[in-house]
Structures are given as C-alpha cells and as structure tokens.
Amino acid sequence: MRAWFWVFARLPYRLRDHRAIVTMRFCSRKLSVSMSAVNAPSIAKADLIEGMAKGMAVLESFDTERQRLNATLAAQRAGITRAAARRHLLTLAHLGYLETDGSYFWLSSKVLRFSGSYLASARLPKTVQPVLNRLAAWSRDAFSVAVLEGDSVVVVARSVSGAAQNGGVAAWDSSSLGNPARPRTPSRLIAHGLHLGARLPAHATSTGQVLLANLPRTDLAAWLKGRALPRLTPYTLTDLKALRARLTQVRKADVAFASEEHELGVHAAAVPLRNMAGQVVAALNAVVPPDRLQSGALAQNVLPLLQEAALELRPLL
C-alpha cells in the first residue's frame, strides 16, 4: 500500500496570478510556439528573427540523451532541414559554443556563460540560496528550487548536505528530522545527475506537479492536450486523466509528493513559492530517504520546513 504517500497540508494563500514561459520549436520547417504559460512578451512576425530562433533550437537539441549530434540528428531534433542544421552547427562551432571532430558536434564549455550570467544576475537563485543552505545543514536532506519551462522543470538553486551526497546512511541516525533504524544498504537520496540547470520531466516530479497545478486552468488544459507522458518508472503517471486528477489534488492541498515517479529510490515533496502578489514564481522541494517517508516524518517534519521557508521567502520574491 502506498496510501501513506498522499498526505497534504494547506498553505494559507491561494494563487491569483501566474508566471509564464513561452518555448519555441520547429516542426515541418515552420516556427511554432508551444506555450507552457502565457505571460511571455508577444512579438510581431516582422520582428521575429527566425534564423536566430532556429539557431537556438539547434543549440537546445543537445541534452543528456543526445550529447553528440551530426547534421542529420540535429535537423531531426530541431525540426529544420539538414542543410540549415549543418550551417547552424558550423556557425555555432565557429563562435566557440560547439566542438567538433568534423562529423559530430558537442557543446563546449562556452555555453556555461549563459548559465553563469543567469546565476550571477538573476534575483531568484540569489534570494533562495541562503535558505536552501540553512535547510540542508539543519535537516541533512537535499533541497532545490525549480521553475517550469515547457514540458520540464529547471533547477535554478539547490543545496545538499554532505550526508545526502554520501547516501545519507551515516547521518540518518542523528538527523534532526527523525531517528530511523539504520538501513542495511544506502538508499538513493539524490536523483542521478541532478545539478544546477538540470531539466526534469514536469509530470513526474514534485516541483513540476506543483507548478503545473498552479497554472491557469486554460493554460493547464493547453499543456495537457495531446501530450505524451513518458514512463520513467513503474510509478510514473502516464495517463492524462490520472495526472489531471493528481494536479487537482495538488492544487487543493498546495503541496505535491512524488514517490519514485521520476527515479526509483527518490522520494520528494514540494510546495509553491509565491511573491507578495500571490504569483507562483517557483517550487521548493526536499528529497528524503525512504525510512522517514514511511515513518511519517515527511509530513510531520519536512513539510512544515518547506512551508515555513516558503512563507519566509515570500516577501523577498
């Protein structure tokens, strides 16, 4: 039985307005706009530089699934012609954003200029980082903040205690959030490959479910319409009707729990981060070991920490 998994607590504030992001993709050589929400600046067709947009689509084609691409693969992933993909790849390599062996291309370290500039200048990561550090040091768990972008959430800040990085076995006995029996073998406490800038599927993560649940209903309907939900584990929600029902529960409870939906052994809870205008600007989550999840400490100890942190951050966002 996984009934213990759905334990909810309500924050005192409801959503009034919403942040939005517009992402662009290319299909059949035509630019199409896929909206994950609606507040992004509009642009007249005459002002849209499609060449730049296509170049960015090629750059975004590189991910953890495909780290090296040739012109054919890049064209397929960006939805443009092979000839156009080849020109964009060569241009990006010339500018230093890609490296190549003459046939395949891969990202160079120069692309970190974008993330480095964002982390150095964006208000959200700088505001939440001290709180995340304090939570991780106090609870010995892993905490992160993520924002919604298209079909994924992007980690913009995180803090992990040394105990969490090492699997948490040595620290669970002395954790301030509980004193479970020492497990026989270490359980995964941090999702594999999780790092700043990591993109995780929104439908299978606690942060993604919180952010989707707080979209305006029309935007959520547009996000769900015809969407395929990849199965990542036996517990991933892949049925749109089931996901819609889950998001309704999350919206009412103002908290989401995801137990092994993205990766086996990873259990997380998330709450929305709102500003003083009531806008949801991000989601805050914690990843906890299975022992405390089953003992009820997640709802009794970890969830209040998240809620208190959200209230503390509200005037600063």
VOBA-1610 file (N, C-alpha, C; in pm, whole numbers, padded with zeros to 5 digits, always signed):
BEGIN
Met+00085-00120+00000Met+00000+00000+00000Met+00088+00125+00000Arg+00047+00220-00082Arg+00121+00345-00089Arg+00032+00459-00041Ala-00065+00424+00048Ala-00159+00526+00092Ala-00091+00636+00172Trp+00017+00599+00241Trp+00089+00700+00320Trp+00147+00808+00233Phe+00155+00781+00105Phe+00223+00873+00013Phe+00149+01005-00001Trp+00014+00998-00002Trp-00062+01122-00023Trp-00107+01181+00110Val-00021+01265+00165Val-00051+01339+00287Val-00041+01486+00251Phe-00146+01563+00280Phe-00150+01700+00232Phe-00160+01799+00347Ala-00108+01918+00322Ala-00123+02030+00415Ala-00145+02156+00334Arg-00231+02244+00379Arg-00268+02361+00302Arg-00194+02486+00352Leu-00133+02559+00259Leu-00078+02690+00292Leu-00191+02792+00291Pro-00178+02905+00360Pro-00290+02997+00375Pro-00314+03086+00255Tyr-00239+03073+00149Tyr-00255+03163+00036Tyr-00293+03085-00088Arg-00382+03143-00170Arg-00418+03082-00296Arg-00359+03162-00411Leu-00347+03095-00523Leu-00286+03158-00640Leu-00381+03256-00706Arg-00327+03374-00743Arg-00406+03473-00814Arg-00353+03493-00956Asp-00224+03509-00968Asp-00164+03530-01099Asp-00055+03427-01119His-00006+03419-01242His+00088+03313-01274His+00199+03363-01364Arg+00316+03306-01343Arg+00429+03334-01431Arg+00419+03243-01552Ala+00473+03286-01662Ala+00464+03204-01783Ala+00593+03206-01860Ile+00610+03104-01935Ile+00727+03090-02022Ile+00680+03041-02156Val+00732+03098-02261Val+00699+03052-02395Val+00823+02986-02454Thr+00807+02866-02502Thr+00917+02797-02567Thr+00885+02779-02713Met+00990+02777-02795Met+00971+02767-02939Met+01029+02637-02992Arg+00955+02576-03082Arg+01002+02458-03151Arg+00976+02473-03299Phe+01040+02388-03374Phe+01022+02393-03518Phe+00969+02259-03567Cys+00863+02264-03644Cys+00804+02143-03698Cys+00775+02167-03845Ser+00814+02071-03928Ser+00792+02081-04073Ser+00842+02214-04127Arg+00958+02255-04078Arg+01027+02376-04124Arg+00952+02505-04090Lys+00849+02497-04008Lys+00775+02617-03972Lys+00791+02641-03823Leu+00801+02766-03787Leu+00815+02802-03647Leu+00681+02787-03579Ser+00676+02715-03470Ser+00553+02703-03392Ser+00584+02740-03249Val+00487+02794-03182Val+00505+02837-03044Val+00429+02744-02953Ser+00502+02684-02858Ser+00440+02595-02761Ser+00439+02665-02627Met+00321+02688-02572Met+00311+02767-02451Met+00297+02678-02329Ser+00386+02700-02232Ser+00369+02638-02102Ser+00295+02734-02011Ala+00282+02860-02049Ala+00202+02959-01982Ala+00197+03081-02069Val+00145+03193-02022Val+00106+03296-02116Val+00159+03437-02093Asn+00248+03460-02003Asn+00290+03596-01974Asn+00415+03641-02047Ala+00469+03559-02135Ala+00589+03599-02208Ala+00555+03711-02305Pro+00650+03801-02330Pro+00623+03911-02422Pro+00586+03860-02560Ser+00484+03920-02620Ser+00447+03884-02756Ser+00542+03955-02853Ile+00544+03905-02976Ile+00633+03963-03076Ile+00563+03959-03211Ala+00576+04066-03286Ala+00519+04070-03420Ala+00600+03980-03512Lys+00534+03921-03609Lys+00602+03829-03700Lys+00718+03898-03770Ala+00700+04028-03803Ala+00806+04101-03872Ala+00929+04121-03784Asp+00909+04114-03651Asp+01021+04135-03559Asp+01091+04006-03521Leu+01031+03891-03554Leu+01089+03764-03516Leu+01201+03724-03612Ile+01320+03706-03560Ile+01434+03662-03641Ile+01435+03509-03638Glu+01377+03449-03738Glu+01363+03304-03738Glu+01498+03234-03744Gly+01596+03297-03809Gly+01728+03236-03814Gly+01789+03222-03675Met+01772+03325-03594Met+01823+03317-03457Met+01747+03212-03377Ala+01614+03209-03396Ala+01533+03112-03323Ala+01572+02970-03363Lys+01597+02948-03491Lys+01638+02815-03537Lys+01776+02779-03482Gly+01865+02876-03475Gly+01997+02850-03417Gly+01988+02809-03272Met+01898+02877-03198Met+01879+02840-03058Met+01818+02701-03047Ala+01728+02667-03141Ala+01668+02533-03140Ala+01774+02426-03161Val+01870+02453-03249Val+01980+02359-03271Val+02063+02347-03144Leu+02092+02458-03080Leu+02171+02455-02957Leu+02100+02376-02848Glu+01968+02392-02841Glu+01890+02321-02740Glu+01870+02174-02773Ser+01910+02133-02892Ser+01896+01993-02930Ser+01991+01902-02853Phe+02097+01960-02799Phe+02194+01882-02723Phe+02142+01866-02580Asp+02133+01743-02533Asp+02089+01717-02397Asp+02154+01589-02347Thr+02108+01540-02234Thr+02169+01421-02176Thr+02143+01296-02260Glu+02033+01297-02336Glu+02004+01182-02421Glu+02092+01180-02546Arg+02117+01298-02602Arg+02199+01310-02722Arg+02305+01417-02698Gln+02421+01373-02655Gln+02528+01467-02624Gln+02611+01502-02747Arg+02605+01417-02848Arg+02678+01442-02973Arg+02582+01426-03089Leu+02581+01525-03177Leu+02489+01525-03290Leu+02563+01555-03419Asn+02519+01492-03527Asn+02563+01534-03659Asn+02451+01617-03722Ala+02468+01659-03844Ala+02371+01747-03907Ala+02235+01680-03921Thr+02234+01552-03952Thr+02107+01480-03968Thr+02030+01473-03838Leu+02098+01435-03730Leu+02032+01425-03600Leu+01986+01562-03550Ala+02070+01662-03568Ala+02032+01797-03525Ala+01910+01847-03601Ala+01904+01817-03731Ala+01789+01857-03812Ala+01662+01791-03763Gln+01671+01662-03729Gln+01554+01590-03679Gln+01506+01647-03546Arg+01599+01677-03457Arg+01561+01724-03324Arg+01514+01868-03325Ala+01566+01950-03416Ala+01527+02091-03423Ala+01411+02114-03518Gly+01379+02014-03602Gly+01268+02030-03695Gly+01299+02120-03812Ile+01424+02121-03857Ile+01463+02203-03972Ile+01533+02114-04074Thr+01569+02170-04187Thr+01634+02090-04290Thr+01777+02055-04249Arg+01829+01950-04311Arg+01967+01911-04280Arg+02064+02019-04321Ala+02039+02083-04436Ala+02129+02188-04482Ala+02132+02305-04384Ala+02013+02342-04333Ala+02007+02451-04236Ala+02075+02411-04106Ala+02052+02288-04062Ala+02115+02241-03939Ala+02266+02242-03952Arg+02317+02201-04067Arg+02461+02199-04089Arg+02519+02340-04078Arg+02453+02438-04138Arg+02503+02575-04131Arg+02502+02627-03989His+02395+02598-03915His+02388+02643-03777His+02495+02575-03692Leu+02517+02447-03712Leu+02620+02376-03636Leu+02758+02434-03663Leu+02788+02458-03790Leu+02918+02514-03826Leu+02935+02655-03768Thr+02827+02734-03771Thr+02835+02870-03716Thr+02856+02867-03566Leu+02782+02780-03497Leu+02797+02770-03351Leu+02937+02720-03314Ala+02991+02629-03395Ala+03128+02583-03371Ala+03228+02696-03396His+03204+02775-03499His+03291+02888-03529His+03290+02991-03416Leu+03173+03009-03353Leu+03161+03104-03243Leu+03211+03047-03111Gly+03243+02918-03109Gly+03300+02859-02989Gly+03202+02790-02897Tyr+03074+02783-02936Tyr+02974+02721-02849Tyr+02967+02570-02869Leu+03023+02519-02978Leu+03028+02377-03004Leu+03171+02336-03037Glu+03201+02210-03011Glu+03325+02150-03057Glu+03289+02041-03157Thr+03381+02005-03243Thr+03351+01908-03348Thr+03474+01828-03387Asp+03448+01708-03438Asp+03554+01626-03494Asp+03544+01623-03646Gly+03460+01709-03702Gly+03438+01713-03845Gly+03310+01647-03888Ser+03259+01557-03806Ser+03132+01489-03837Ser+03028+01515-03728Tyr+03067+01498-03604Tyr+02976+01518-03491Tyr+03013+01645-03415Phe+02913+01700-03348Phe+02931+01823-03272Phe+02885+01798-03128Trp+02944+01870-03034Trp+02903+01863-02894Trp+02926+01999-02829Leu+02858+02022-02717Leu+02866+02151-02650Leu+03006+02175-02595Ser+03048+02299-02600Ser+03174+02338-02538Ser+03144+02409-02406Ser+03249+02433-02332Ser+03230+02498-02201Ser+03183+02642-02215Lys+03191+02700-02335Lys+03150+02838-02354Lys+03001+02858-02328Val+02921+02753-02344Val+02777+02767-02320Val+02749+02798-02173Leu+02846+02768-02085Leu+02827+02798-01943Leu+02822+02948-01916Arg+02862+03028-02015Arg+02849+03173-01997Arg+02705+03212-01973Phe+02612+03142-02041Phe+02471+03175-02025Phe+02423+03143-01884Ser+02451+03020-01838Ser+02407+02982-01704Ser+02480+03061-01598Gly+02610+03085-01620Gly+02686+03162-01521Gly+02633+03304-01508Ser+02600+03366-01620Ser+02546+03502-01616Ser+02410+03503-01548Tyr+02328+03400-01576Tyr+02196+03393-01513Tyr+02210+03379-01361Leu+02292+03285-01318Leu+02305+03260-01175Leu+02366+03380-01102Ala+02451+03456-01174Ala+02515+03572-01111Ala+02423+03692-01105Ser+02327+03699-01197Ser+02246+03820-01207Ser+02099+03800-01169Ala+02048+03679-01185Ala+01906+03656-01158Ala+01877+03668-01008Arg+01764+03726-00976Arg+01730+03751-00837Arg+01688+03624-00764Leu+01615+03537-00833Leu+01560+03419-00767Leu+01667+03329-00706Pro+01769+03284-00780Pro+01869+03195-00719Pro+01941+03259-00601Lys+01977+03386-00614Lys+02049+03453-00506Lys+01962+03468-00382Thr+01832+03485-00403Thr+01741+03503-00289Thr+01719+03374-00212Val+01703+03263-00284Val+01666+03138-00217Val+01787+03060-00167Gln+01907+03084-00220Gln+02021+03000-00185Gln+02054+02998-00036Pro+02056+03113+00033Pro+02085+03106+00177Pro+01984+03022+00255Val+01858+03029+00216Val+01756+02949+00284Val+01778+02801+00256Leu+01809+02767+00131Leu+01836+02627+00099Leu+01956+02575+00177Asn+02060+02655+00187Asn+02179+02613+00262Asn+02145+02586+00408Arg+02064+02673+00466Arg+02026+02655+00606Arg+01941+02529+00625Leu+01848+02506+00534Leu+01763+02387+00544Leu+01846+02260+00531Ala+01938+02257+00436Ala+02020+02137+00414Ala+02111+02110+00533Ala+02169+02216+00590Ala+02258+02199+00705Ala+02181+02152+00828Trp+02059+02200+00843Trp+01981+02167+00962Trp+01918+02030+00955Ser+01870+01993+00838Ser+01792+01870+00826Ser+01870+01752+00769Arg+01986+01778+00710Arg+02068+01676+00645Arg+02000+01618+00521Asp+01908+01690+00459Asp+01841+01646+00339Asp+01885+01731+00220Ala+01830+01704+00103Ala+01863+01778-00018Ala+01745+01866-00056Phe+01771+01993-00085Phe+01666+02089-00118Phe+01700+02158-00250Ser+01597+02191-00326Ser+01619+02261-00452Ser+01500+02349-00485Val+01523+02444-00574Val+01418+02533-00626Val+01420+02518-00778Ala+01301+02506-00837Ala+01291+02485-00981Ala+01181+02572-01039Val+01193+02600-01168Val+01092+02676-01241Val+01044+02592-01359Leu+00925+02621-01408Leu+00867+02547-01519Leu+00912+02607-01651Glu+00955+02520-01741Glu+00991+02563-01876Glu+00948+02454-01974Gly+00840+02480-02046Gly+00788+02382-02141Gly+00740+02258-02071Asp+00791+02142-02112Asp+00749+02016-02052Asp+00839+01974-01938Ser+00930+02063-01896Ser+01027+02029-01792Ser+01029+02134-01682Val+01091+02095-01571Val+01128+02193-01468Val+01280+02207-01473Val+01328+02326-01446Val+01471+02354-01449Val+01516+02392-01309Val+01617+02324-01259Val+01671+02351-01126Val+01755+02478-01131Val+01718+02579-01054Val+01790+02706-01055Val+01868+02729-00926Ala+01842+02649-00823Ala+01917+02660-00698Ala+01903+02527-00624Arg+02007+02489-00553Arg+01999+02365-00476Arg+02104+02367-00366Ser+02081+02287-00264Ser+02178+02273-00157Ser+02164+02132-00101Val+02277+02066-00086Val+02279+01928-00042Val+02381+01912+00069Ser+02341+01851+00178Ser+02434+01827+00287Ser+02531+01716+00248Gly+02644+01710+00315Gly+02741+01604+00289Gly+02682+01467+00311Ala+02593+01456+00410Ala+02530+01327+00438Ala+02443+01283+00321Ala+02371+01379+00262Ala+02286+01344+00148Ala+02368+01302+00029Gln+02480+01370+00007Gln+02565+01336-00107Gln+02623+01195-00094Asn+02645+01151+00032Asn+02704+01020+00054Asn+02600+00911+00071Gly+02475+00945+00044Gly+02371+00845+00056Gly+02292+00854+00184Gly+02344+00933+00280Gly+02266+00961+00398Gly+02273+00855+00506Val+02345+00745+00486Val+02340+00637+00584Val+02395+00681+00718Ala+02511+00747+00718Ala+02573+00784+00845Ala+02496+00890+00919Ala+02425+00972+00847Ala+02361+01087+00910Ala+02218+01063+00949Trp+02153+00960+00895Trp+02011+00944+00925Trp+01988+00921+01075Asp+02078+00847+01142Asp+02058+00818+01283Asp+02056+00944+01367Ser+02132+01047+01326Ser+02142+01169+01407Ser+02065+01285+01347Ser+01985+01259+01244Ser+01913+01366+01178Ser+01814+01431+01273Ser+01801+01561+01263Ser+01706+01633+01346Ser+01563+01610+01301Leu+01546+01544+01186Leu+01410+01518+01136Leu+01364+01378+01171Gly+01436+01306+01250Gly+01392+01172+01287Gly+01510+01085+01323Asn+01482+00969+01375Asn+01588+00879+01415Asn+01550+00737+01374Pro+01540+00712+01241Pro+01502+00579+01197Pro+01613+00478+01219Ala+01577+00352+01213Ala+01679+00248+01224Ala+01773+00257+01104Arg+01897+00225+01127Arg+01995+00233+01021Arg+01958+00134+00910Pro+01948+00180+00786Pro+01915+00087+00678Pro+02031-00008+00650Arg+01998-00121+00597Arg+02103-00219+00567Arg+02191-00172+00452Thr+02130-00109+00355Thr+02205-00058+00241Thr+02164+00085+00215Pro+02253+00168+00162Pro+02218+00306+00135Pro+02107+00314+00032Ser+02011+00403+00055Ser+01906+00430-00043Ser+01940+00559-00114Arg+01902+00568-00241Arg+01933+00690-00316Arg+01858+00807-00256Leu+01929+00915-00226Leu+01869+01034-00170Leu+01865+01147-00271Ile+01954+01143-00369Ile+01961+01248-00470Ile+01938+01186-00606Ala+01853+01248-00685Ala+01828+01197-00819Ala+01958+01196-00899His+01977+01091-00975His+02100+01078-01054His+02113+01195-01152Gly+02229+01258-01153Gly+02254+01365-01249Gly+02191+01498-01214Leu+02135+01512-01094Leu+02071+01637-01056Leu+02177+01743-01030His+02164+01857-01095His+02261+01965-01081His+02193+02094-01120Leu+02258+02205-01096Leu+02204+02334-01138Leu+02184+02334-01289Gly+02067+02374-01331Gly+02036+02375-01473Gly+01978+02245-01524Ala+01971+02143-01438Ala+01915+02015-01482Ala+01769+02032-01520Arg+01729+01962-01626Arg+01591+01963-01672Arg+01528+01829-01637Leu+01417+01834-01566Leu+01348+01713-01523Leu+01205+01716-01574Pro+01147+01601-01607Pro+01011+01598-01661Pro+00909+01649-01559Ala+00830+01745-01600Ala+00737+01810-01508Ala+00633+01713-01453His+00586+01621-01536His+00476+01534-01493His+00519+01432-01389Ala+00650+01408-01376Ala+00698+01302-01289Ala+00775+01353-01168Thr+00771+01483-01140Thr+00845+01540-01029Thr+00753+01621-00940Ser+00788+01631-00814Ser+00705+01707-00720Ser+00702+01855-00757Thr+00817+01911-00796Thr+00820+02053-00834Thr+00736+02076-00959Gly+00746+01986-01056Gly+00669+02001-01178Gly+00520+01994-01152Gln+00478+01903-01067Gln+00336+01888-01038Gln+00282+02011-00964Val+00363+02067-00874Val+00321+02189-00805Val+00303+02305-00903Leu+00399+02320-00994Leu+00393+02431-01088Leu+00282+02412-01191Leu+00261+02290-01237Leu+00152+02264-01330Leu+00017+02287-01264Ala+00004+02243-01140Ala-00123+02257-01068Ala-00161+02403-01049Asn-00063+02492-01047Asn-00091+02632-01023Asn-00095+02715-01151Leu-00092+02649-01267Leu-00117+02721-01391Leu-00263+02760-01400Pro-00296+02867-01472Pro-00438+02894-01501Pro-00498+02772-01571Arg-00623+02747-01547Arg-00685+02624-01599Arg-00677+02614-01751Thr-00690+02727-01820Thr-00682+02723-01966Thr-00541+02686-02011Asp-00439+02735-01941Asp-00301+02702-01976Asp-00269+02557-01943Leu-00323+02509-01832Leu-00302+02369-01797Leu-00368+02278-01901Ala-00488+02315-01944Ala-00555+02235-02047Ala-00473+02233-02175Ala-00414+02347-02211Ala-00331+02353-02331Ala-00205+02268-02313Trp-00148+02268-02193Trp-00028+02189-02165Trp-00058+02040-02175Leu-00175+01999-02127Leu-00210+01857-02125Leu-00258+01805-02259Lys-00312+01891-02341Lys-00378+01848-02465Lys-00284+01769-02555Gly-00320+01644-02578Gly-00244+01559-02669Gly-00103+01526-02625Arg-00070+01552-02501Arg+00069+01533-02456Arg+00096+01387-02420Ala+00207+01336-02465Ala+00253+01203-02425Ala+00333+01215-02296Leu+00304+01127-02201Leu+00371+01129-02072Leu+00462+01007-02063Pro+00591+01023-02082Pro+00683+00908-02082Pro+00684+00837-01947Arg+00690+00706-01953Arg+00702+00626-01831Arg+00849+00614-01794Leu+00884+00661-01676Leu+01022+00658-01630Leu+01046+00549-01527Thr+00943+00517-01449Thr+00948+00408-01351Thr+00810+00342-01350Pro+00795+00231-01279Pro+00661+00170-01270Pro+00557+00260-01205Tyr+00601+00366-01136Tyr+00509+00452-01063Tyr+00480+00584-01134Thr+00537+00605-01251Thr+00514+00729-01325Thr+00370+00736-01375Leu+00309+00852-01358Leu+00175+00873-01414Leu+00188+00896-01564Thr+00128+00808-01642Thr+00135+00822-01787Thr-00001+00846-01850Asp-00106+00842-01769Asp-00241+00866-01818Asp-00279+01011-01790Leu-00323+01083-01892Leu-00356+01224-01876Leu-00467+01246-01775Lys-00565+01158-01775Lys-00676+01172-01680Lys-00626+01157-01536Ala-00538+01060-01515Ala-00482+01039-01381Ala-00396+01158-01339Leu-00317+01212-01432Leu-00235+01328-01399Leu-00322+01448-01368Arg-00429+01467-01444Arg-00519+01579-01417Arg-00580+01568-01277Ala-00619+01446-01240Ala-00675+01424-01106Ala-00570+01453-00999Arg-00447+01410-01023Arg-00340+01437-00927Arg-00319+01588-00911Leu-00316+01661-01023Leu-00293+01804-01017Leu-00406+01876-00946Thr-00527+01825-00960Thr-00640+01883-00886Thr-00618+01868-00736Gln-00570+01751-00694Gln-00540+01728-00552Gln-00428+01820-00505Val-00325+01833-00588Val-00212+01918-00552Val-00256+02063-00539Arg-00340+02109-00629Arg-00387+02247-00624Arg-00465+02274-00496Lys-00548+02179-00455Lys-00627+02196-00333Lys-00539+02191-00209Ala-00442+02099-00208Ala-00358+02080-00089Ala-00241+02177-00083Asp-00202+02233-00199Asp-00089+02325-00207Asp+00043+02256-00175Val+00051+02128-00202Val+00175+02052-00183Val+00168+01931-00274Ala+00283+01888-00324Ala+00289+01768-00407Ala+00394+01672-00353Phe+00361+01544-00359Phe+00455+01439-00323Phe+00479+01353-00447Ala+00602+01321-00474Ala+00635+01232-00584Ala+00724+01120-00530Ser+00671+01001-00529Ser+00744+00887-00473Ser+00786+00793-00584Glu+00913+00797-00619Glu+00973+00709-00720Glu+00905+00723-00857Glu+00850+00839-00885Glu+00786+00861-01015Glu+00888+00900-01122His+00994+00966-01080His+01099+01006-01174His+01215+00908-01172Glu+01248+00859-01055Glu+01361+00767-01041Glu+01337+00680-00919Leu+01362+00552-00930Leu+01344+00460-00818Leu+01435+00499-00703Gly+01380+00497-00583Gly+01457+00532-00464Gly+01455+00679-00430Val+01394+00763-00515Val+01390+00907-00491Val+01248+00947-00449His+01236+01007-00331His+01108+01048-00277His+01116+01197-00245Ala+01020+01275-00289Ala+01029+01420-00274Ala+00893+01481-00243Ala+00899+01597-00179Ala+00781+01679-00155Ala+00813+01820-00200Ala+00712+01893-00250Ala+00735+02029-00299Ala+00617+02118-00265Val+00648+02246-00244Val+00546+02349-00222Val+00575+02465-00316Pro+00472+02542-00350Pro+00496+02658-00438Pro+00561+02772-00363Leu+00642+02850-00434Leu+00698+02974-00380Leu+00623+03090-00445Arg+00558+03171-00363Arg+00479+03283-00412Arg+00542+03415-00368Asn+00519+03518-00448Asn+00558+03652-00408Asn+00442+03719-00336Met+00458+03844-00299Met+00356+03913-00222Met+00229+03939-00303Ala+00239+03931-00434Ala+00121+03948-00520Ala+00046+03818-00538Gly+00096+03711-00478Gly+00031+03582-00491Gly+00073+03503-00612Gln+00170+03551-00687Gln+00216+03481-00807Gln+00311+03368-00769Val+00291+03252-00827Val+00383+03141-00808Val+00503+03163-00900Val+00618+03181-00841Val+00739+03210-00920Val+00831+03089-00932Ala+00812+02989-00844Ala+00899+02871-00847Ala+00840+02767-00753Ala+00908+02654-00742Ala+00868+02549-00649Ala+00990+02509-00566Leu+00966+02483-00438Leu+01070+02441-00345Leu+01045+02297-00306Asn+01148+02213-00315Asn+01126+02073-00278Asn+01237+02019-00191Ala+01208+01907-00129Ala+01304+01833-00047Ala+01300+01688-00090Val+01417+01626-00094Val+01428+01483-00122Val+01468+01414+00007Val+01394+01310+00044Val+01415+01245+00174Val+01436+01096+00156Pro+01501+01031+00252Pro+01521+00885+00246Pro+01390+00811+00272Pro+01375+00691+00221Pro+01250+00616+00235Pro+01210+00591+00379Asp+01306+00575+00470Asp+01274+00544+00610Asp+01186+00652+00673Arg+01223+00777+00652Arg+01144+00885+00712Arg+01013+00904+00637Leu+01014+00868+00510Leu+00890+00877+00433Leu+00787+00781+00490Gln+00827+00658+00517Gln+00736+00557+00567Gln+00700+00580+00714Ser+00787+00643+00788Ser+00758+00667+00930Ser+00669+00788+00951Gly+00640+00863+00846Gly+00553+00979+00859Gly+00628+01108+00887Ala+00760+01101+00896Ala+00836+01222+00925Ala+00830+01322+00811Leu+00802+01276+00688Leu+00794+01368+00576Leu+00684+01470+00600Ala+00565+01423+00638Ala+00454+01515+00663Ala+00471+01589+00795Gln+00529+01524+00894Gln+00536+01584+01027Gln+00651+01682+01042Asn+00761+01658+00974Asn+00881+01739+00994Asn+00927+01813+00870Val+00938+01741+00758Val+00994+01802+00639Val+00897+01901+00575Leu+00771+01862+00563Leu+00673+01951+00500Leu+00659+02084+00574Pro+00651+02086+00707Pro+00648+02216+00776Pro+00771+02301+00747Leu+00887+02237+00732Leu+01007+02312+00697Leu+00989+02383+00562Leu+00937+02310+00464Leu+00915+02369+00332Leu+00815+02483+00339Gln+00708+02463+00413Gln+00605+02567+00422Gln+00657+02692+00493Glu+00734+02671+00599Glu+00791+02785+00671Glu+00889+02861+00582Ala+00968+02786+00506Ala+01064+02850+00415Ala+00992+02930+00307Ala+00881+02876+00256Ala+00804+02946+00154Ala+00748+03077+00209Leu+00701+03075+00333Leu+00649+03197+00394Leu+00761+03298+00419Glu+00877+03248+00458Glu+00993+03336+00482Glu+01038+03403+00353Leu+01033+03329+00243Leu+01082+03382+00116Leu+00980+03473+00048Arg+00856+03462+00083Arg+00750+03534+00011Arg+00776+03685+00000Pro+00811+03754+00107Pro+00835+03898+00094Pro+00958+03933+00011Leu+01044+03833-00015Leu+01171+03859-00085Leu+01163+03830-00234Leu+01056+03764-00277Leu+01047+03721-00417Leu+00976+03824-00504
//
